[in-house]
């Protein structure tokens, strides 16, 4: 830290200082996940988690069916179902990671707004 940062922190009111300390820490992955369930898209996020859990379970089931089947056509069918299920789960995970990134970026923007507001 330098002297300017210390002077700014001393000039802030206790409420502003508490808010900046709360926002200034980078959240861990688990904190970001909990923040995602408090965002505007919480119902979509819950739905995506449920759907991807179901589809992942179906992928595991199709993998067992693949190894259990004897005919070539049946094995190709179960392998295709498995691959498509994994692709759908991957797309859902990528969408969720993008949502986590968006939440983190919003948090950083709010932190910058507070710093700019308190510097004036």
N, C-alpha and C positions, 0 to 999 in steps of 0.2 A: 504494500500500500504506500501511497505517497501522501504528502501533506494535504493536497487538495481534497482527496477522498475523505481524509479524517475531518477536515473542516466542514465538508458537506454533511457528513454524518452527525456532527455536533449541532449543525444548524437545523436539522430536521426535527420535527416534533416527534414525540414518542410513538404516536399512532402511525406516522409515515415510516418511521424507522422499523417498526414491527412489520409493516406491510412489505417493505423492501427486503428485510431479512427473510420473510416467508417466501418471497418470489425469487430471491437471488440464488438460492441453492438449486443446482441442477437436480431434477428428480430422477430417481432410479427407475428401472424398467417397471417394477411393481407399482410404484407411485403413478407412473404414466398410465398403466393399465387401470388403476382405480380411478384416475381422473377421466379416463375415456368413458367409464360407466356413469359419470356425472355430467357429461357433455350434452349438447343438444341432440346428438344422434344416439343417445344411450339405448333406445329401443331397437334401432337398426343394428347396433353393435351386439346387443343380446341375441337378436335373431340370427346374425351371422355366426356367432359363437355356437349357438344350438345347431344350426344347419351344418356347419363344418364339422362339429362333433359327430352328428349323425352320418354324414358322408364319409368321414374318416372310419367310423365303425363299419360302414358298408364296404369300404376299401379293404379293411382287414378280413371281413367275411368273404369277399371275392377272392382274396389271396388264398384263404383256406380252401375255398371251392376249387380254385385252379389246381392246387396240389392234390386235391381229392379226386378230380375228374380223370377219366381214362381216355376219352375220345379227343381227337385233335381239334375238331370244331368247337367242342365244349370248352377246351382249354383256351383256345383263341378268344372265345367270347368272354370268359372270365378274366383273361389278361387285359382285354380291351376295357372291360368295366373297371378293373383295378386302375389302369392308367388314367382313364377319364376321371375317376373319383379323386385320384391324387392331383390331377391338374386343377380340378374345381377347388379342392382344399388349398392348393397353392395360390390360386387367384384370390380366394377369400383372405388368406394370410397377408398377401401383398396389399390388398385394400385396407386391412386393419393396420398394417405398419404405416401406410400413408396417413391414416387417421391419427395415429400416435404422433407422427411427425408434425402434422398440422396442429395438434394440441400443444406440442412443444414450441413450435414457432409462434403461436398465439401468446404463449406464456412469455417468451422472450420479447415480443413486441410490447406487451404490457409492462414488462420490466423497463424497457427503454423509454416508454411514455412516462413512467413514474420518475425516472432519472431526469428526463428533460423538463418535466413539470417542476421538479424540486430545484433544478438549477436556475430557474428564472427568478 
